[in-house]
Amino acid sequence: MTPLPGEARVVVLGGGMAGCAAALEAAEVLEGKGVVLLRRSLGATALSSGGIDLADDPGYARGDPLDREGDVARNLARLLDREGPAHPYALLGGGERVADLARAAWDRLARWTGGLVEGGMENAPLATSYGTYRFCAGAQATQRGGDLRKLAGKRLLVVGLAALPEFEADFVAQSLASLLPLEGASSVEVSWAPPADLGRGNPFEVARSLDEEDAPGRFAEAVARASEGRAYDALLLPPVVGLHRSREALRAISDRLGCAAFESLAGSPSVAGLRLQKALDRALEGAGVVRVDAEVRSLHPEGDRIARIDLADGRTVAVASGGGAVLATGGILGGGIVHDDGLRERLLDLPVFSGGRPARGLANDDLFGTSYGDRHPIFSSGLLLEARLRPSGGGGPLFENLFAAGDVVGGRDTVQGREGLGTALLLGIASGRAASGSGAWEGRP
Amino acid sequence: MFDVAVVGGGVNGTGIARDAALRGLKVVLFEKNDLGSGTTGASSGMIHGGLRYLLQDPQVTRLACLDSGYIQRIVPHLLFRIPFLMLVRGKPSFYLDLVDTYVSVYDRFAPLKRGLRHLRLSRSEALRLEPGLSPEIQGGVLFDEWGIDTFRLCALNARSARDAGAVVRTHTEVVGFLFEGSSIVGLRVRPRGGSAQASEEVRARVVVNAAGPWLPKLCGLAGASGRIRPGKGIHVVFDRRLSNLALLFDAVDGRSIFLMPHEQESWLGTTDDDFYGDLDRPTAGRDEIEYLFQGAERVFPSIREARAVRVFSGVRPTLARWGGYEDDLSRDHEVWDHEERDGVGGFLTIAGGKLASYRAMSEEVVDRIVGRFGLAARSITHERPLPGGEAPAPPVAQLARTYALAEHTALRLAYRHGGETPRVLEGVREDPARGRVLCACEPVTAAEVSWACRNEWAVTLDDVRRRTRLGQGPCQGTLCTLPGAVALGRERNFPPPRVFVEAADFLEERFRERRPALRGMQTVQEVLHQTLHRSVANLDELGERMRRTGGT
């Protein structure tokens, strides 16, 4: 069991993208001292596809699929025009300031994850494991290489694995060829199985098997044999090329076959999500953040500040004076927001808002549209933050030193919207700075 | 020229088509949606003896028990025994004696449906059998009933009809009648949602209206009278079996409601309310669901902790009567000859009735028809097995070994297909991809999806669900919608964009049943469901784009 210090400057609750970003940013400000991260379990970040959104063209469903506004800064501005001041990006200071923060965030995320993740200010269409495409501003380096626009006029080979039947290489190839102006797309199936048949149908075991020293080479040989006589310019693989050494493994395959190779965005379960989570965990360790895997029982206010946090196992940590706590417990998927009699915030029962009104006691008719494809109000429900990213009931902060980040915060649609993990990253960084007492990215200018 | 045109692909319509075809008549059946997609598929799925009707309609009880026995004979694999425990709570101490005596009378009918004699349970015996029961109960009486997969029952009746020469047309709507004088001599039909130009004329000597709650609409088209008292019923479905016994108890208004294991789920039902809404899209309201939970928690206190995954709603075509509460209405059935009623010749309607007596009702309708034709052919539907009912399935362990399936997969497959299971699995040994499990919850293999498309009129992914239960389990299609759509596309040679349209249609259709149940962990599941389809797979964008271009 990781020892829990009796007191910390910054205590982060939740260890997904938002929580890790908050803790890592706080650790940079505080030079690696006095930051504690409490985590109950893996959450939505570990389930994510590998793709990271910031802002898509709000009119994306119209017109030619590949012809759309790809510039993230311009999309941010248009998104804020449409969504108004309740959107978390508005709290972060609006279009230009958010774009600045995003540029800084990509640098940090690349550094924190040791290059696993790459991002930029241009959305690129990436292939999904379902044979579709989606536009993302960032993704894992092994996925981001597959900008589908660059494949126009080229021949794609989609590689399936007998051990992973849910990745249907023939359908993915057919579908991408029908959606995009490719020269052609074909598929092969490779009978690659992890040792002792541990992993039939288990992508994590398949990925682990490709971490082994000579595995990528042998895998490439198998692809070469299966595709003998076939001409292709690029390889699309399911997102299982290594769990810990994905870039090395993919590079080895690409080198051996003499062509570009990339992975698709993951469905569920997601090896890419686990990779991201593990990379963030390593970053926490490297930055001196004390991570404790335990359930929080309660937060204790003293006056207008959170003074102490108790764990379910009886341990306790005090929040130092001048320090703060960051609530990054996730949305509905992560468990920070609970749907029973309406919506409630799990740890402190903070007020949750849905479309501007209190979400306590709301019926399903208020929380869900009638069609699957609607913008369901529940997906943009969450905490309301004041200008310095502290939960509020509509006026000032509820606690002077309690900040919030990630999907526990409302104001943007976490399902239908295309801001996804990017919002969590940006809010995480900003709240980490705010909680550690640093002035930058604190809010509206 | 057909002898009989049947309108409606529920259990009555398919039952009538089968009976008529087996008697040598030339039969065509039209269903505007899918087999079993209306009242039949939204019923409690019970071939029960009708204990409820013993005092009021003893003939309904007798008929139901008798026919329950026949149905077990013709399709043994599709029935499963459900022991029912009728609970007593908050009643004077003699009340258990009263129930005991009442059910003793029912014992006389039990042998007809292969039921065991009832058993009286003391409070402690009941609690030992069902530890989830409230200690407040006073005891109960245990008796036997039977459950069935209603979708498959319809498909098997339709298959048997087709084997005897009938033509079955699903997703085909009746839009008018052909007349000669005041007599109906046929129908005008068109593909559902198709244009007026797409309509065609089909001639038949007799048209049978087996449209269930839609029957008044059809009578209206024919210029005939047809009044029913539509009654809506809902069932809340839980992600697993919550009890081993079906529990029968009182709701706040004294009505009998139940919490019943059904296949791998538990169902909490049902309501009965006069219905005036859209027959094509009945949905459950918060008040109806709360009514059921409130009744259930009185005898099964942990019910609110359980995970409800969906709520299904259907409308009964109950015989009309002015006055009387919904529950007091007769469950009896009537066959209307519209020549006698309204002077419209060549047109019969079947109204009212219960799932358990569908076969006898079908026989009665076809008796009328052959009588009119001056024929003597008698019904054989009580002894001729339905497809798969001719012989038992091979042992599960053997199926699992032979086709390299998990035993659980083989078990569910054998339940659904009985003696036909090896035919469904044809080709799996040569091509293991056909044995791949597409829906892990139920589980459903690729081979079964092919079978449903090739032999059981599955056209859409929702049709596949009704035949196979794909997407019906706790994850509610989170992981099997796209693989299912790809398998359907492969079977029907769809281009990839059409596959996404099929998936998007299925997502839209299934949400209607999930929405009223969303709460707690099921909402968490819904977030994952929608994130995967709408955001990760990008169907919000692609489904919309493809639909606009017609999926080509």
HADDOCK unambig.tbl for C-alpha pairs under 7 A between the chains (distance, minus, plus):
assign (segid A and resid 49 and name CA) (segid B and resid 536 and name CA) 6.88 0.50 0.50
assign (segid A and resid 61 and name CA) (segid B and resid 541 and name CA) 5.13 0.50 0.50
assign (segid A and resid 61 and name CA) (segid B and resid 545 and name CA) 6.77 0.50 0.50
assign (segid A and resid 128 and name CA) (segid B and resid 537 and name CA) 6.36 0.50 0.50
assign (segid A and resid 130 and name CA) (segid B and resid 537 and name CA) 6.11 0.50 0.50
assign (segid A and resid 132 and name CA) (segid B and resid 537 and name CA) 6.13 0.50 0.50
assign (segid A and resid 132 and name CA) (segid B and resid 538 and name CA) 6.95 0.50 0.50
assign (segid A and resid 133 and name CA) (segid B and resid 538 and name CA) 6.96 0.50 0.50
assign (segid A and resid 134 and name CA) (segid B and resid 538 and name CA) 6.01 0.50 0.50
assign (segid A and resid 174 and name CA) (segid B and resid 496 and name CA) 6.84 0.50 0.50
assign (segid A and resid 175 and name CA) (segid B and resid 496 and name CA) 5.09 0.50 0.50
assign (segid A and resid 267 and name CA) (segid B and resid 532 and name CA) 6.63 0.50 0.50
assign (segid A and resid 267 and name CA) (segid B and resid 536 and name CA) 6.96 0.50 0.50
assign (segid A and resid 332 and name CA) (segid B and resid 524 and name CA) 5.73 0.50 0.50
assign (segid A and resid 333 and name CA) (segid B and resid 524 and name CA) 5.13 0.50 0.50
assign (segid A and resid 333 and name CA) (segid B and resid 527 and name CA) 6.35 0.50 0.50
assign (segid A and resid 333 and name CA) (segid B and resid 528 and name CA) 6.96 0.50 0.50
assign (segid A and resid 338 and name CA) (segid B and resid 520 and name CA) 6.57 0.50 0.50
assign (segid A and resid 339 and name CA) (segid B and resid 519 and name CA) 5.58 0.50 0.50
assign (segid A and resid 339 and name CA) (segid B and resid 520 and name CA) 5.03 0.50 0.50
assign (segid A and resid 339 and name CA) (segid B and resid 523 and name CA) 6.91 0.50 0.50
assign (segid A and resid 340 and name CA) (segid B and resid 519 and name CA) 5.56 0.50 0.50
assign (segid A and resid 340 and name CA) (segid B and resid 520 and name CA) 5.43 0.50 0.50
assign (segid A and resid 364 and name CA) (segid B and resid 516 and name CA) 6.79 0.50 0.50
assign (segid A and resid 371 and name CA) (segid B and resid 508 and name CA) 6.28 0.50 0.50
assign (segid A and resid 371 and name CA) (segid B and resid 511 and name CA) 6.99 0.50 0.50
assign (segid A and resid 372 and name CA) (segid B and resid 507 and name CA) 6.64 0.50 0.50
assign (segid A and resid 372 and name CA) (segid B and resid 508 and name CA) 5.08 0.50 0.50
assign (segid A and resid 372 and name CA) (segid B and resid 511 and name CA) 5.72 0.50 0.50
assign (segid A and resid 373 and name CA) (segid B and resid 540 and name CA) 6.85 0.50 0.50
assign (segid A and resid 415 and name CA) (segid B and resid 530 and name CA) 6.64 0.50 0.50
assign (segid A and resid 415 and name CA) (segid B and resid 531 and name CA) 5.15 0.50 0.50
assign (segid A and resid 415 and name CA) (segid B and resid 535 and name CA) 6.09 0.50 0.50
assign (segid A and resid 416 and name CA) (segid B and resid 534 and name CA) 6.63 0.50 0.50
assign (segid A and resid 416 and name CA) (segid B and resid 535 and name CA) 6.29 0.50 0.50
